[in-house]
Amino acid sequence: MRFLRDGLAEANVSPARFQILQALKQNGALSMVEVAKRLSVTKRNITTLVDGLERDGLAARRPHPTDRRSTLVELTPAGEALFARAAEVQREHLKALMANLDTAQQQDMARALTHLTKHLMAKQRG
């Protein structure tokens, strides 16, 4: 995990911020409650994190179109660019880590990571 955190630090983004950017990139605008649920953090923590993203021009809040009590969070172009840069750094770090494995091991690892990712994404939704 430290290896991946180092990659995020290289892109100048914290793991928590990266997770929010990733959730917004994958799903589009989400309610604050949904972002908190996906990251398994409290609404208060999400508010603080989104405040920082908004202050830095990486995300924006807007009223929910059908629920006046809810606020949506969406990526800005700067947020999209930061996510793309951080994701690329992560891919490069993972690629370097995987280079130590032979082809069969790389394929096994890719299958395992794909399975794990699908499971985690399904769990977040449900």
trRosetta pair geometry for C-beta under 8 A, 3 or more apart (Angstrom, degrees):
i j d omega theta_ij theta_ji phi_ij phi_ji
1 4 5.8 -56 -155 39 41 107
1 5 6.2 42 148 -20 71 105
2 5 5.4 -52 -144 39 36 113
2 6 6.2 44 153 -26 66 101
3 6 5.8 -52 -155 29 27 114
3 7 7.0 29 146 -19 59 102
3 93 6.2 162 156 167 89 119
3 97 6.1 81 158 -79 153 133
4 7 5.5 -48 -156 30 39 115
4 8 6.7 38 148 -16 66 100
4 15 8.0 73 118 -103 100 109
4 90 6.3 33 -149 -135 88 94
4 93 6.5 150 -106 107 50 141
4 94 7.5 29 -97 -68 93 89
5 8 5.6 -53 -152 36 38 110
5 9 6.3 41 149 -22 68 103
5 15 5.9 -45 -111 -56 87 116
6 9 5.5 -50 -147 34 34 114
6 10 6.5 42 150 -25 63 101
6 93 7.1 156 82 -128 92 146
7 10 5.5 -49 -154 28 33 116
7 11 6.8 20 151 -6 63 105
7 86 7.8 109 134 -166 88 68
7 89 4.8 161 -179 135 91 97
7 90 5.0 120 128 -94 142 52
7 92 7.3 164 -135 67 120 84
7 93 3.8 -96 -81 -18 132 154
7 94 7.9 -15 -58 -29 167 72
8 11 5.7 -62 -153 45 37 104
8 13 5.2 -91 -174 78 90 80
8 14 6.8 62 142 -158 129 11
8 15 5.8 135 61 -73 172 61
8 18 5.4 -84 -128 -43 128 147
8 86 5.9 31 -127 -155 70 110
8 89 7.2 148 -83 94 31 127
8 90 7.0 26 -65 -74 73 98
9 12 7.2 36 -175 -81 37 32
9 13 8.0 -131 -85 50 24 45
10 89 5.2 -175 87 -165 115 143
10 93 7.9 158 26 -59 141 124
11 82 7.3 121 160 -170 107 74
11 85 5.3 155 -146 122 112 94
11 86 3.8 151 125 -100 160 70
11 89 4.4 -156 -52 18 113 151
11 90 7.8 -43 -13 -33 143 79
12 82 8.0 -88 81 -145 91 107
13 17 5.0 -126 -171 89 89 121
13 18 5.0 109 129 -64 121 89
13 21 7.3 -39 -166 6 146 146
13 82 6.1 127 -72 168 132 112
13 86 4.8 -38 36 -92 142 141
14 17 4.6 91 55 10 83 103
14 18 6.8 -145 92 -8 42 87
15 18 5.5 -55 -145 36 31 114
15 19 6.4 34 156 -22 65 103
16 19 5.8 -53 -151 32 31 112
16 20 6.7 28 153 -15 63 103
16 39 7.2 67 -148 -161 78 141
16 41 7.9 44 -140 -45 114 158
16 49 5.8 -115 142 -118 119 136
17 20 5.8 -55 -152 36 35 109
17 21 6.2 33 153 -16 68 107
17 49 6.7 -167 -86 -165 66 104
17 52 7.4 -86 -94 101 114 121
17 53 6.4 157 -137 -80 97 102
17 58 7.6 28 -169 107 114 161
18 21 5.7 -56 -146 40 31 110
18 22 6.0 33 154 -22 66 108
18 83 7.5 132 -142 -120 64 73
18 86 5.5 -144 -115 147 108 150
19 22 5.6 -54 -144 37 29 113
19 23 6.4 31 156 -21 64 104
19 38 7.9 177 160 121 102 99
19 39 5.4 106 130 -110 133 108
20 23 5.8 -52 -147 34 31 110
20 24 6.4 25 156 -13 65 108
20 35 6.1 35 -131 -164 91 120
20 39 6.8 -20 -74 -61 74 141
20 46 7.8 143 -103 -139 124 83
20 49 6.0 170 -45 141 152 129
20 50 7.2 -164 -160 -80 152 74
20 53 6.5 -115 106 -57 143 153
20 59 7.2 -55 138 -55 121 152
20 73 7.8 -47 -177 128 110 145
21 24 5.9 -61 -149 42 30 107
21 25 6.0 31 154 -22 66 109
21 53 7.7 -179 -67 -127 86 134
21 58 6.9 -58 -91 164 111 121
21 59 7.7 -134 -93 -62 71 110
21 75 6.7 78 -144 -102 72 113
21 79 5.8 -161 -124 -178 102 95
21 82 6.5 -103 -126 95 157 101
21 83 4.1 -166 155 -86 123 108
21 86 7.2 86 81 47 149 142
22 25 5.6 -54 -142 37 29 112
22 26 6.1 22 161 -14 65 110
22 83 6.6 161 -72 -145 53 117
22 87 7.6 128 -97 -80 96 109
23 26 6.1 -61 -144 41 25 105
23 27 5.9 -20 171 20 63 119
23 30 6.4 -41 139 3 108 155
23 35 6.0 134 104 -127 149 76
23 38 4.9 116 -125 115 140 153
23 39 7.0 -87 -37 -51 150 92
24 27 6.6 -76 -127 56 22 84
24 28 7.1 -31 -171 155 58 8
24 29 7.2 20 -145 -98 91 31
24 30 6.3 -122 -98 10 70 106
24 35 7.6 3 -61 -103 89 113
24 59 6.7 -158 -62 -114 172 114
24 73 6.5 -88 -96 115 125 94
24 74 6.3 146 -161 -144 120 36
24 75 4.7 144 128 -43 128 94
24 79 7.1 -15 90 144 143 137
24 83 8.0 -136 70 -69 97 152
25 75 6.2 51 -73 -42 67 152
25 80 7.0 128 -104 -119 101 69
25 83 5.1 177 -57 155 141 162
27 30 5.6 44 103 -62 128 113
28 74 7.0 -18 175 -122 60 98
29 62 7.3 -45 -141 47 143 111
29 72 4.3 31 168 173 117 124
29 73 6.5 167 -152 76 72 35
29 74 3.9 -36 -93 -78 92 102
30 34 4.3 -122 -180 89 106 123
30 35 5.1 130 103 -56 125 83
30 38 7.4 -26 180 -4 164 139
30 72 6.6 149 78 -150 19 76
30 73 5.9 -23 65 54 72 88
30 74 8.0 143 16 -79 56 58
31 34 4.5 96 54 5 82 102
31 35 7.1 -145 93 -5 44 83
31 64 6.4 7 -97 -83 100 127
31 67 7.8 -10 -100 70 134 138
31 70 4.8 -44 -129 -172 123 119
31 71 6.7 111 -148 72 70 44
31 72 5.8 -57 -87 -96 50 58
31 73 7.5 88 -165 8 11 82
32 35 5.7 -52 -150 34 34 112
32 36 6.4 35 152 -19 65 105
32 43 6.5 70 136 -147 108 91
32 46 5.6 142 -173 121 85 131
32 47 6.8 36 -164 -77 135 71
32 50 6.7 -83 -119 -11 99 162
32 61 7.9 6 -61 -121 108 111
32 70 7.4 -168 23 -161 87 73
32 71 5.4 30 -19 71 113 96
32 72 8.0 -145 -29 -108 67 16
32 73 6.2 95 -79 -25 65 114
33 36 5.7 -55 -151 37 31 112
33 37 6.3 32 151 -20 65 107
33 43 6.5 -19 -101 -101 64 110
33 70 7.1 -70 8 -129 113 103
34 37 5.5 -52 -146 36 33 114
34 38 6.3 33 156 -20 66 106
35 38 5.9 -56 -147 36 29 110
35 39 6.4 8 160 0 64 111
35 46 5.3 132 100 -149 108 134
35 50 7.2 90 97 -65 162 122
35 73 5.9 1 -41 41 146 138
36 39 6.3 -72 -148 49 26 96
36 41 5.5 -107 -150 76 72 72
36 42 6.4 -38 -157 141 124 15
36 43 5.0 -45 -79 -87 165 54
36 45 7.2 123 -125 65 97 89
36 46 4.1 -94 -77 -30 90 145
37 40 7.3 21 -174 -74 31 44
37 124 7.4 123 128 -169 84 74
38 124 4.8 47 -135 -171 73 119
39 46 7.0 146 49 -88 132 101
41 45 4.2 -89 160 78 121 138
41 46 5.9 145 92 -50 111 83
41 49 7.9 66 95 -6 156 139
42 45 4.8 100 58 5 80 99
42 46 7.1 -144 98 -3 45 85
43 46 5.6 -54 -149 38 36 112
43 47 6.3 43 151 -26 66 102
44 47 5.7 -50 -152 29 31 114
44 48 6.8 29 152 -16 63 103
45 48 5.8 -55 -154 36 35 110
45 49 6.3 30 152 -15 68 108
46 49 5.6 -57 -144 41 34 109
46 50 5.9 28 159 -15 70 109
47 50 6.0 -58 -141 42 25 105
47 51 6.2 36 154 -28 62 105
48 51 5.6 -50 -150 28 28 117
48 52 6.8 26 153 -15 61 103
49 52 5.9 -57 -158 35 33 110
49 53 6.5 29 149 -16 67 106
50 53 5.4 -51 -143 39 39 112
50 54 6.0 40 156 -20 69 106
50 59 6.1 -86 -148 92 78 141
50 61 7.0 79 158 -65 126 106
50 73 5.5 -95 -132 -111 131 142
51 54 5.9 -59 -148 39 25 110
51 55 6.2 29 153 -22 63 108
52 55 5.5 -51 -142 35 31 114
52 56 6.3 16 160 -6 64 110
53 56 6.0 -67 -148 46 28 102
53 58 4.4 -89 -165 73 81 107
53 59 3.9 27 131 21 123 113
53 73 7.9 62 84 -167 138 124
53 79 6.8 47 -174 -102 109 122
54 57 7.7 45 -178 -70 31 22
54 58 7.5 -93 -66 52 23 67
54 59 5.5 -64 -71 80 64 80
54 60 6.3 104 -123 -105 90 39
54 61 6.3 -18 -97 -13 140 93
56 78 7.7 -144 133 121 79 135
57 76 5.8 -90 167 72 66 158
57 78 4.8 35 123 51 101 154
57 79 7.6 -152 125 -41 56 82
58 75 7.2 -46 163 -144 65 70
58 76 6.0 -162 -171 38 16 105
58 78 5.5 -98 -97 103 54 98
58 79 3.7 105 -177 -87 67 89
58 82 5.8 -35 -125 28 117 145
59 73 5.4 11 172 -177 126 99
59 74 6.6 159 -157 81 77 32
59 75 6.0 -53 -105 -106 72 38
59 76 6.2 -150 -90 -8 17 89
59 79 5.3 81 -62 -82 62 154
60 73 7.4 159 79 -152 35 56
60 74 5.8 -24 61 63 83 83
60 76 5.4 91 -21 -64 103 100
61 71 5.1 -3 -166 173 112 119
61 72 6.9 144 -157 78 57 48
61 73 5.7 -31 -97 -96 66 67
62 71 7.2 150 73 -163 28 74
62 72 5.3 -24 65 64 80 99
62 74 6.7 -6 13 10 113 115
63 68 7.1 -9 -168 -131 116 53
63 70 7.9 103 -168 87 56 60
63 71 6.5 -58 -110 -114 38 64
63 72 7.3 27 112 16 14 91
64 67 4.3 -15 103 58 141 84
64 68 7.2 -135 63 -72 95 16
64 69 7.8 -19 38 63 131 46
64 70 3.8 25 -14 87 149 100
64 71 6.4 -117 -29 -88 88 15
64 72 5.3 124 -86 -34 68 95
67 70 4.0 32 102 18 119 116
75 79 3.9 -145 -155 95 83 126
75 80 5.1 103 146 -57 132 76
75 83 7.0 -47 -129 -9 141 138
76 79 4.7 102 45 4 68 103
76 80 7.2 -124 96 -4 38 85
77 80 5.5 -49 -148 33 35 115
77 81 6.4 35 154 -19 65 104
78 81 5.6 -53 -149 37 33 112
78 82 6.4 32 153 -18 66 105
79 82 5.8 -52 -143 37 32 109
79 83 6.2 33 156 -19 65 105
80 83 5.9 -56 -149 37 28 111
80 84 6.3 28 154 -20 64 107
81 84 5.8 -53 -147 35 30 112
81 85 6.4 28 155 -17 64 106
82 85 5.8 -56 -147 38 32 110
82 86 6.1 27 157 -15 67 109
83 86 5.9 -59 -143 42 29 107
83 87 6.0 29 158 -20 66 109
84 87 5.9 -55 -143 37 26 110
84 88 6.4 28 156 -20 62 107
85 88 5.8 -57 -151 35 28 111
85 89 6.6 28 152 -18 64 105
86 89 5.7 -52 -148 36 33 111
86 90 6.3 37 151 -21 65 105
87 90 5.5 -52 -149 36 33 115
87 91 6.4 37 151 -22 65 102
88 91 5.6 -49 -148 33 33 113
88 92 6.5 32 153 -18 64 104
89 92 5.7 -55 -149 37 32 111
89 93 6.3 31 153 -18 66 106
90 93 5.8 -56 -147 38 30 109
90 94 6.2 27 156 -16 66 109
91 94 5.8 -58 -146 40 29 109
91 95 6.1 34 153 -24 65 107
92 95 5.5 -50 -144 34 30 115
92 96 6.5 32 155 -19 63 103
93 96 5.8 -53 -151 34 31 111
93 97 6.5 31 151 -18 64 106
94 97 5.5 -54 -149 37 34 113
94 98 6.1 30 154 -17 67 109
95 98 5.8 -58 -144 41 29 109
95 99 6.6 47 151 -41 61 96
96 99 5.6 -38 -154 8 33 120
97 100 6.7 -53 178 16 40 108
98 101 5.5 -54 -167 29 59 113
98 106 5.3 81 180 -120 110 97
98 109 6.4 -168 -121 87 104 151
101 105 3.6 -128 -175 100 111 122
101 106 4.8 151 98 -59 118 73
101 109 6.4 92 78 -10 177 140
102 105 5.1 90 52 13 68 106
102 106 7.0 -128 100 -9 32 91
103 106 5.6 -54 -147 34 30 113
103 107 6.4 28 156 -17 65 105
104 107 5.8 -55 -150 36 31 110
104 108 6.4 32 152 -18 65 106
105 108 5.6 -52 -146 37 33 113
105 109 6.2 34 154 -19 65 107
106 109 5.7 -56 -147 38 29 111
106 110 6.2 31 154 -21 65 106
107 110 5.7 -51 -144 35 31 112
107 111 6.4 31 156 -18 63 104
108 111 5.9 -56 -150 36 29 110
108 112 6.3 27 154 -17 65 109
109 112 5.7 -57 -145 39 31 110
109 113 6.1 27 158 -16 66 109
110 113 5.9 -56 -143 40 28 108
110 114 6.2 31 156 -21 63 108
111 114 5.8 -55 -147 36 28 112
111 115 6.3 28 155 -18 64 107
112 115 5.8 -55 -149 37 29 111
112 116 6.2 28 154 -17 65 109
113 116 5.6 -54 -142 40 31 112
113 117 6.1 35 157 -22 65 107
114 117 5.8 -54 -146 36 27 112
114 118 6.4 27 156 -17 63 106
115 118 6.0 -57 -150 36 28 109
115 119 6.3 27 154 -18 64 109
116 119 5.7 -57 -148 37 30 113
116 120 6.2 27 156 -17 66 108
117 120 5.9 -57 -145 39 29 108
117 121 6.2 27 157 -17 65 108
118 121 5.9 -57 -145 38 29 109
118 122 6.3 28 156 -18 64 107
119 122 5.9 -57 -148 37 28 109
119 123 6.3 29 153 -20 63 108
120 123 5.6 -54 -147 36 32 114
120 124 6.4 36 153 -23 65 103
121 124 5.7 -50 -149 31 33 113
121 125 6.6 29 154 -17 63 105
122 125 5.9 -58 -152 36 33 110
122 126 6.1 9 159 -4 67 117
123 126 6.2 -70 -139 47 26 98
